[in-house]
Amino acid sequence: MRSCVAKYGAAGATFDHVSKEAGVSRGLLHYYFGSKERLLIEVIRRETDRLVETIQAAASYAGSAEELVDVLLKQLRIILDNEPELYLLAFELVGEARRHPEIGAEVGEYNRQTRAKFGEIIAEMETKGAVAPRHAPLATASALLAMANGLALEMFQDPDGDHDACVAADIDAALYLLGAEKR
């Protein structure tokens, strides 16, 4: 479903597309998920778990604000280079959430879980003296995730553009939020 949404959009990704991509029968998809919306919700759940694990793993290597920003930026680049459909799915789901309340509830929960876990990571790093966030850890996590989403959106909208200045500005802003000086 993830790759089909990236190819056809959420509205255009059908059980026929998904069954061909996955190499399973359309009836099997109906049996396990019932509707395209339920399948999208399952994708949201799985991707939420993966994203939280990725943030945790990346943050476990960081002992300072600079290291945290570096490792998170590397993870963003890995996703954009190797699994861009993750962001395409997320962007598509914003529109689907407005049309389908059950998807909206799952997308909202996805965002809350991701922000909360990232906020916990920032709080743990603050306790260890590795970062000194200028705002509450949850607010800092929200701002950092919003910057990553915005950067990804800009890169998708202008894939051939030079994004170095934007990346540098985001790094400075992230370091500021985490209580470090800009580079």
C-alpha positions in Angstrom: 0.0 0.0 0.0 2.8 2.3 0.8 4.4 2.1 -2.6 1.0 2.3 -4.3 0.1 5.5 -2.5 3.4 6.9 -3.6 2.7 6.0 -7.2 -1.1 6.7 -7.5 -1.9 8.9 -4.5 -4.2 7.7 -1.6 -7.3 8.1 -3.7 -5.9 6.3 -6.7 -4.3 3.4 -4.8 -6.8 0.6 -5.2 -6.9 -3.0 -3.8 -6.2 -4.0 -7.4 -2.9 -2.0 -7.4 -2.0 -3.3 -4.0 -2.7 -6.9 -4.8 -0.6 -6.8 -7.9 2.3 -5.0 -6.0 2.1 -7.4 -3.1 1.6 -10.5 -5.2 -1.6 -11.5 -3.3 -5.2 -11.8 -4.3 -7.6 -8.9 -4.0 -9.9 -11.1 -2.0 -7.2 -11.8 0.6 -6.8 -8.0 1.1 -10.5 -7.7 1.6 -10.6 -10.6 4.0 -7.8 -9.2 6.2 -8.5 -5.5 5.9 -12.1 -5.1 4.7 -11.5 -1.7 3.1 -8.8 0.5 1.7 -9.2 2.8 4.6 -8.5 0.0 7.1 -5.4 -1.0 5.1 -4.2 2.6 5.2 -4.7 2.6 9.0 -2.6 -0.5 9.3 0.1 1.1 7.2 0.0 4.1 9.5 0.4 1.9 12.6 3.3 0.0 11.2 5.1 3.1 9.9 4.6 4.8 13.3 6.3 2.0 15.1 9.2 2.1 12.5 9.6 5.8 12.8 9.7 5.8 16.6 12.3 3.0 16.5 14.4 4.9 14.0 14.3 8.1 16.2 15.2 6.0 19.3 18.1 4.3 17.5 19.4 7.5 16.0 19.2 9.4 19.3 21.0 6.6 21.2 24.2 7.5 19.4 24.0 11.2 20.3 25.7 12.7 23.3 25.2 16.3 22.4 22.8 18.6 20.5 25.2 18.7 17.6 25.4 14.9 17.4 21.6 14.6 17.8 21.0 17.0 14.9 23.6 15.3 12.8 22.2 11.8 13.3 18.6 13.0 12.7 19.6 14.8 9.5 21.4 11.6 8.3 18.3 9.6 9.1 16.1 12.1 7.1 18.5 11.8 4.2 18.4 8.0 4.3 14.6 8.1 4.3 14.5 10.6 1.4 17.1 8.7 -0.6 15.9 5.1 0.1 12.2 5.3 1.1 10.7 8.5 -0.1 7.3 6.8 -0.2 7.2 7.2 3.6 7.0 10.9 3.3 4.7 10.7 0.2 2.4 8.5 2.2 2.4 10.9 5.2 1.6 13.9 2.9 -1.2 12.0 1.2 -2.7 11.0 4.5 -3.2 14.6 5.5 -5.8 14.9 2.7 -7.3 11.5 3.5 -7.6 12.4 7.1 -9.9 15.3 6.3 -12.1 13.0 4.2 -12.1 9.9 6.4 -12.5 10.5 10.2 -11.1 7.1 11.1 -7.9 7.8 9.1 -7.8 11.2 10.7 -7.9 9.7 14.2 -5.1 7.3 13.3 -3.0 10.1 11.7 -3.5 12.2 14.8 -2.5 9.3 17.1 0.6 8.7 14.9 1.7 12.2 15.3 1.1 12.2 19.1 3.0 9.0 19.6 5.9 10.1 17.5 6.1 13.6 19.2 5.7 12.0 22.6 8.5 9.5 22.1 10.8 12.1 20.6 10.0 14.4 23.5 10.9 11.6 25.9 14.2 11.2 24.2 15.0 14.9 24.4 14.0 14.9 28.1 16.3 11.9 28.7 19.1 13.8 27.0 18.4 16.9 29.0 18.6 14.9 32.2 22.0 13.6 31.1 23.2 17.1 30.3 23.5 16.4 26.6 21.0 19.1 25.5 19.4 22.1 27.2 16.2 22.7 25.3 14.9 26.2 25.3 11.3 25.0 25.4 9.6 21.9 26.9 10.9 18.7 25.4 7.5 17.9 23.7 7.4 21.4 22.1 11.0 21.0 21.0 10.2 17.6 19.5 7.2 19.0 17.7 9.2 21.8 16.2 12.1 19.5 15.1 9.7 17.1 13.4 7.9 20.0 11.7 11.2 21.2 10.3 12.0 17.8 9.0 8.6 17.5 7.4 9.0 21.0 5.8 12.4 20.2 4.5 11.2 16.9 3.0 8.2 18.7 1.4 10.5 21.4 -0.1 12.8 18.7 -1.5 9.9 16.8 -3.1 8.5 20.0 -4.6 11.9 21.0 -6.1 13.9 17.8 -6.4 16.6 19.4 -8.5 16.9 22.5 -6.3 19.8 23.5 -4.1 18.6 22.9 -0.6 21.9 23.5 1.2 20.9 26.9 2.5 17.6 25.6 3.9 19.4 22.6 5.5 21.9 25.0 7.1 19.1 27.2 8.4 17.3 24.2 9.8 20.4 23.0 11.5 20.9 26.4 13.1 17.3 26.4 14.3 17.5 22.9 15.6 20.7 23.6 17.5 19.1 26.7 19.0 16.0 24.8 20.1 18.3 22.2 21.7 20.2 24.8 23.6 23.4 24.8 21.6 25.1 27.5 19.7 24.9 27.5 15.9 27.9 26.2 14.0 
